[in-house]
Amino acid sequence: MPDDRKKFSSDSPIRIALYCVGNKLMLDDGIGPVVYEELSSYEFSEGVDLFDLGCLTLGRINDVCDYDVIITVDAVDGTGHPPGTLFRYAPSDLAKRAFGTQSLHDLTLSDLFDSAALLGYECEGVCLGMQVENAFPAEATVGLTPAVYEHVPDLVDCVLAELVGRGVSVKVALGGTPVMNGFHHQMTDRDRL
């Protein structure tokens, strides 16, 4: 059977998927959807696709073949650092769990890449995360804790810097201001979550 997936040549633009992962009903676990909303106020050069995923599933496995880079934005917990601390790491840096994935909602980017590798798919993965304060509220709660909300612009800045560092053209959608080194994101006029 012929493989009709897009093949990338050295002269084609880099293809980047930006995965914003998280459940906005689970307090700080909603950091990904909040970053997605903030990134929606930017225009990216051709080849960059922004996704509000909720959670990762094996349904994204073909993306590992279709993109050169997958950047994931997600909540991080259990680091021992204060809420709002930012992290950049490779999917392989995630600790392997001896018990395996308990459900599809527990799928990590590392799991996705490991599964894709079995099919011969590969691409680069980058994870950008923020240590959260509370990602497991007693009841469904929309919003972020103040310590995490305060650092949302910093996480958006990290995503923008990652893109600009890879040669992606980024502009503020309203006004067309180019994003370059030293740019700082300002929260949009949405109500505080």
N, C-alpha and C positions, 0 to 999 in steps of 0.2 A: 504494500500500500504506500503510495507516495506521501511524503511529508510536505503539506502545503502551508506550514507555519512560516511567518515572515522571518527571513534570514537577514542578519545585520551585516552590512559591509562597513569598512573603516570610514567611508565617506558619508554614511547615513547618520542622522542625529541620534544621540543617545536616547534610549527609551527608559523613562523612569516612572515607576508606580509609587505614589505616596499613599500608604495605608494609614488611616487614622482609626485606631482600634479602641473600643470601649463601650460600656453600657451607660448611657446618660441617666438611667434610673438608679444607678448605684453610686451616687455621690462622686468621689474623686476618681472612680473608674471611668467616669465620663470625660476625662481629660482629652482623649482622642477626638471625640465629637466636637468639643469646644475648639480645639486646634483646627479641625476641619472647617468650622464656621469662620474662624479668623483667616485661614489660608484662602477661603473663597473670595476674599477682598483683593486678591492678587491675580495677575495674568502671567502665565508661564509660557515660555517658548514651546514650539511644537515638540511633541514627544514626551511631555510630562502629563500624567493623568492622576487626578486627586480622587481618592475613594473614602467614603465614610462607611466603614465595614461593619461596625458593631463588634463582631467577633470573626476571627479567622476560621475558615473551613477548608477542607480539601477541595472545595469547588474553585479555589484560587490557584490550583496546581499548574494550570497552563500559563499563568502569569510568569512563572519561573522561566518558561521558555520564551515568552513573548516580550519580556522586558530585560534590559541590561542590568538595571539596579532596582531593587525594591527597598524603599525606606519606610519603616514602620514607626509610628508615633503611638506610645502606649503608656499606661500607668505602670510604675515599678513599686514594689513593696518589699520589705524585709531587708533593706540594704544597711540599716543601722545609721543612715544619714537623715538629717532633718527634712521634713516635707518641703518640696520646692527644689530640692537638689536635682540637677540635671545629669543625665548619663548618655553616653554614646558608646555603643558596643556592637559587636558582630553577633549574628544569630547563634554561632557556635559557642559564644561566651556564656550562653544560658546553661545553667547546670542541668545535666541530664537527670531525669527522674527515674529511679529504679522501678517504680511502679507503673510507668508508662502513662499515656494519656487516658484520663478517666472519661472524658467526653469530648465531643467536637468543640465545646465551649472552652476547653482547656488546651486547644491547639496553639502552639507557639510558632513563630517564624522558623525556628530551627526544625520543628517537626515538619512544617511545610516543605522546607528545603530538603530534608532527609527523604521525604516521600517522593519529591520530584526527581531526586538523584537516582532513585530506582528506575525511573523512566528515561534517564539520560538527560534530564533538563538541568540547567544550571544558570545562575546569574549571581550578581553581588548582592549581599544583603547588609543593611545598616539599620540599627535600632536606635531611636532617640526616645528616651523616657524620662519621666519625672517621678521622684519618690513622692508617694501620696501620704495623706494623713489618715483617711478613712475611705476605703473602697468597699466596705462591707457594712452598710448601715442596717439597722434592725428592720427598717421598712424602706420601701422604694422612696428615694429622695433625689429629686432633680437639682443639680447645682454642684458647686465645688466648695470645699472648705476654704476659708480666707487665706490660709497659708499657701495653698495650691493655686488658687485664683490669682493671687498676687504675682506668681511667677509664670503665668501663661505667656505673656509677651516674650519672656526669655526663651521659652521652648519654641515659640514661633520663630524667633530670631535664629535659633539653632537650625531649624528646618530650612529657612531662607539661606543661611550661610552655607549649608550643605549643598544646596542647589546651585548657588552662585559659584561656589568653589569647584563645581563640576562643569562650569561653563554655561549653565542655563540662564537665559535672559528672564529676569523677573521684574515686573512693574506693578505699582499700586494701580488697581483697576480704575479707581476714581482719580483722574488727573494724570495718570501715566508716568508718575515719578519712578525712575529706575531704582532698583534695590542694588546697592553696592556695599563693599566693606564699610562697616561703621553704621549701617542702617539700623534703626530700632523700631520695632513694631509698636504701634499704638492700638489699644483695644478699640474695637468698633463701637458704635453707639447702641449696642444691644443692652437690654437690662442686665444687671449683674445676676449671674446664675446663683 
